[in-house]
Amino acid sequence: MTDVADATADDTAGPDLVTAKAVLLYVVKQLVEQPDAVEIELDDRGRRPVLNVHVGPGDMGRVIGKRGRVAQSIRTVVRAAAARDGGDVEVEFLD
């Protein structure tokens, strides 16, 4: 549960994306082999804020999944978490 506390203590996500960032961090850390290498950064320069996910070497395939199904599922869950707080967000997985 410390992952969620770390994400909510981080003020860079803004008040409407705290839940979305916490959910994203938790889900991605559960999927990868190197959870300490997971980093999430907020890019709010566009029309919609984007949460960029960086994972350790070799873990991107686990996060993307076959035909991108895992990644799409993560995006759906994170968007629902953002909507709960009245926000909107996109999720990008970067190398």
N, C-alpha and C positions, 0 to 999 in steps of 0.2 A: 504494500500500500504506500510505500514511500515514493513510488514513481508518481502517483497522483498528487501527493503533497508537493513534490518538486515542481510539477507542471503548474499547479495553482499558485505557487509562490512566485513564479516567473511573471513579471508584469508586462513582458514584451508581447504577449498574446492579446492584450486588451481585455476589457471586461466581458465582451460578448463571445470570445473564443477560448476562454479558460477551460470549459468543459470539453470542447472539441480537441484541444491540444492534449489534455490529460488522457482522453480516450485513445487518441492516436498514439501517444507515447506508450501507453499500456499495451495496446494490441500489437504494435510492432515489436516491442521488447519481448513479448511472449513467443513471437515467431522466429526470431533470429538466434544464431548460436552465440553472438557477441552482443549481449544487450547493453553493455557499457559503451559501445561504439555508436549507438543510436543518437542522432541529433536531429532536432526539429527547429527550423527557423521560420519566422513569419516574414512574408513579403507582401506589404500592403500598398504597393505602388499602382496597381491596376484597379480595374472596376471592382473586383472582388478579391478579398485577401486570399493568399495562397500559403499553405503550410508545406514547406519543402522538407522532405525526409531524406536524411543521409544515414546509411547503414555501413557496417564494416565490410571489408573485402570478402566476397563469396556469399554474402547474405542477401544480395539483391534478388536473386532467383527465388528465394523463399518468400520474399515479400510480394513479388510480382505474381508468382504462381503460374500454373499452366494456362496459356492463352490470356493471362492477365486477370483471371477470375478472382484471385485473392486480393489483388490491388483494387479491383472494382468493388469488392465487398467492403474493404477497409474504407474506401471513399464514401460508400453509402452510409456506413455506421457513423463516420465522422461528420458528415453533413447533417445527419439526424441529431447528433449531439449539439452541433452549432445551432440548428433550428430550435432546439429546446431552450436555448438562451437568447433567441431572437436574432441570431446572426446567420451569415452565409459564408461558406468557405470552400476552397478547392484544395485538393491534396495532390502534390507532385512527388514522385520518387526519383531522386537524382543520384548519380554515381559519385 
